């Protein structure tokens, strides 16, 4: 299988944070850095660096388990839209995507245009993905509006957006504990690590880059290093 890791499965938020990007954001240059400045300044204008974001946007545990995949062909990239080129290298396999979003369909705009929110659905339609599983993080159990909180509700929302034969090849599930549900390294053909900076706290870029180095990941599209940008 192919293992896709969106950093927003670990760089997340706590309940009742109404400006959290998990609820919906675009993926523009502003969203990747300037919007995080705005959030930090709104909380504590005088706080150093990204410290003001720590309470509302923590780095959840479980990501450390990904170090077990060292030695497997790995790539790191900026956005999940870049996954299309990665799938070309490993076509027709099952994909397990650890993510805060299913990435199966976009709710607005041109559904045929490749975006971070629909790469998996387009891959299923095109035969680049055989079967697809989205593994939501365990902390979604505390966020009632999050996709991974009510899996049946999320699946029902997908029904009008995907052909029945595509939806039949989709599984939505959730970690029962931090890092639970990750496959044994022997089952993984290749791994993709995705930064998704519009959705992930810049304070966690150091851990993200450290993981990429541990995995010896090839750079597809250079991610950002925002750790010193505040």
C-alpha positions in Angstrom: 0.0 0.0 0.0 0.9 3.7 -0.3 0.9 5.7 2.9 0.1 9.4 2.7 0.6 11.6 5.8 -1.0 15.1 6.0 0.7 17.0 8.8 -2.6 18.5 9.8 -3.5 15.1 11.3 -1.0 16.0 14.1 -0.7 19.8 13.9 -4.3 20.5 14.8 -6.5 22.5 17.1 -8.5 22.1 20.3 -12.3 22.4 20.5 -14.1 25.7 20.1 -11.4 27.5 18.1 -13.6 29.3 15.6 -10.7 30.7 13.4 -9.1 27.2 13.1 -8.5 26.4 9.4 -9.7 22.8 9.9 -13.3 24.2 9.5 -12.6 25.4 6.0 -9.9 27.5 4.3 -8.5 28.1 0.9 -4.9 27.2 0.0 -3.6 30.7 -1.0 -0.2 32.2 -0.2 -2.0 34.4 2.5 -3.4 31.3 4.2 0.0 29.6 4.4 1.7 32.3 6.5 0.0 35.7 6.8 -3.2 34.1 8.2 -1.2 32.5 10.9 0.4 35.9 11.8 -3.1 37.3 12.1 -4.2 34.5 14.5 -1.1 34.9 16.6 -1.4 38.7 16.9 -5.1 38.4 17.7 -4.3 36.2 20.7 -1.2 38.0 22.1 0.4 40.8 20.1 3.5 40.9 22.3 4.1 37.1 22.5 7.4 36.0 21.0 7.4 34.0 17.8 4.5 31.7 17.4 4.0 31.2 21.2 0.6 32.7 21.2 -0.7 29.8 19.1 0.4 27.1 21.4 -2.8 26.7 23.5 -5.3 26.7 20.6 -3.1 24.9 18.0 -1.1 22.1 19.6 1.0 19.4 18.1 -0.7 16.1 19.0 1.3 13.0 19.8 1.4 10.0 17.5 3.5 11.5 14.7 6.6 10.1 16.3 5.5 6.6 15.3 6.1 7.7 11.7 9.9 7.4 12.2 9.4 3.6 11.9 9.1 4.1 8.2 12.7 5.1 7.7 14.2 3.2 4.8 10.9 3.1 2.8 10.9 5.3 -0.3 9.6 8.6 1.0 8.8 12.0 -0.5 7.9 15.3 1.1 5.9 18.0 -0.5 4.0 21.3 0.1 0.5 20.4 -0.8 -1.7 17.3 -1.4 -2.3 18.6 -4.9 1.3 17.4 -5.5 0.2 13.8 -4.7 -0.9 13.4 -8.4 2.7 13.1 -9.6 3.5 10.8 -6.7 0.7 8.5 -7.6 2.1 8.3 -11.1 5.1 6.5 -9.7 3.1 3.9 -7.8 -0.2 3.5 -9.8 -3.1 1.2 -9.0 -2.3 0.6 -5.3 -4.3 0.9 -2.2 -3.8 4.3 -0.4 -4.0 4.9 3.3 -4.2 8.7 4.0 -3.7 9.9 7.5 -5.5 13.2 7.4 -7.9 15.6 9.0 -9.8 15.8 5.7 -10.9 13.0 3.3 -9.6 14.8 0.2 -12.2 13.0 -1.9 -14.2 15.9 -3.2 -14.4 19.7 -3.1 -17.6 21.2 -2.1 -17.2 24.3 -4.4 -15.5 25.2 -7.6 -14.6 23.0 -10.5 -14.6 19.4 -9.3 -12.4 18.2 -12.1 -9.6 20.6 -11.3 -6.9 19.0 -9.2 -6.8 20.5 -5.7 -5.7 19.4 -2.2 -9.3 18.6 -1.4 -10.0 16.2 -4.3 -6.8 14.5 -5.3 -7.9 11.2 -3.7 -11.3 11.2 -5.4 -9.8 12.0 -8.8 -7.2 9.3 -8.3 -10.0 6.7 -7.6 -11.9 7.8 -10.7 -8.8 7.7 -12.9 -7.6 4.3 -11.6 -4.5 5.6 -10.0 -5.8 4.5 -6.7 -7.4 1.0 -6.2 -8.9 1.4 -2.8 -8.7 4.4 -0.5 -8.8 4.7 3.3 -8.9 8.0 5.2 -7.6 7.5 8.8 -8.6 10.5 10.8 -6.7 11.3 14.0 -8.0 10.4 17.4 -8.4 14.0 18.6 -11.3 14.5 16.2 -13.4 12.8 18.9 -13.4 16.1 20.7 -14.4 18.3 17.7 -18.1 17.7 16.9 -17.9 19.5 13.5 -14.8 17.7 12.3 -15.0 15.1 9.6 -13.6 12.4 11.8 -16.1 13.0 14.6 -19.1 11.3 12.9 -17.9 9.0 10.2 -21.4 8.0 9.0 -22.4 11.7 8.7 -19.2 12.4 6.7 -19.9 9.4 4.4 -23.4 10.6 3.8 -22.1 14.0 2.7 -19.9 12.2 0.1 -22.7 10.2 -1.4 -24.0 12.9 -3.8 -20.4 13.9 -4.7 -18.9 10.6 -5.8 -20.2 7.9 -8.2 -21.4 4.8 -6.3 -18.6 2.6 -7.7 -16.0 5.1 -6.4 -17.6 5.5 -3.0 -17.7 1.7 -2.7 -13.9 1.7 -2.7 -13.7 4.3 0.1 -13.2 3.6 3.8 -13.4 6.2 6.5 -12.0 5.3 9.9 -10.4 7.0 13.0 -7.5 6.3 15.2 -8.5 4.8 18.6 -5.4 6.3 20.2 -2.5 8.5 19.1 -0.8 6.8 16.2 -3.1 3.7 16.3 -4.0 2.1 12.9 -0.7 2.9 11.2 0.3 -0.1 9.0 3.3 -2.3 9.6 6.3 -0.9 7.6 6.5 -4.2 5.7 3.1 -3.4 4.1 4.1 0.0 2.9 5.5 0.5 -0.6 6.1 4.2 -0.4 5.3 7.2 1.8 4.3 10.8 1.1 4.6 13.5 3.8 2.6 16.6 3.1 3.0 19.9 5.0 -0.3 21.6 4.1 0.8 25.0 5.5 -2.6 26.6 5.2 -3.8 24.2 7.8 -0.8 23.6 10.1 0.7 25.7 12.8 4.1 27.3 11.8 5.4 26.5 15.3 5.5 22.9 14.3 7.6 23.3 11.2 10.8 22.2 13.0 9.2 18.8 13.9 7.9 18.4 10.4 11.3 19.0 8.8 13.0 16.8 11.4 10.6 14.0 10.4 11.3 14.5 6.7 15.1 14.3 7.4 14.6 11.1 9.5 12.6 9.5 6.6 15.3 10.8 4.1 12.4 12.1 2.1 12.9 13.3 -1.5 11.6 16.8 -2.0 8.9 17.0 -4.6 7.7 20.6 -4.1 9.7 22.4 -1.4 7.6 22.9 1.8 7.9 26.1 3.8 10.1 26.7 6.8 8.0 29.3 8.8 9.5 28.6 12.2 11.4 31.9 12.3 8.8 34.0 10.4 6.8 35.6 13.3 
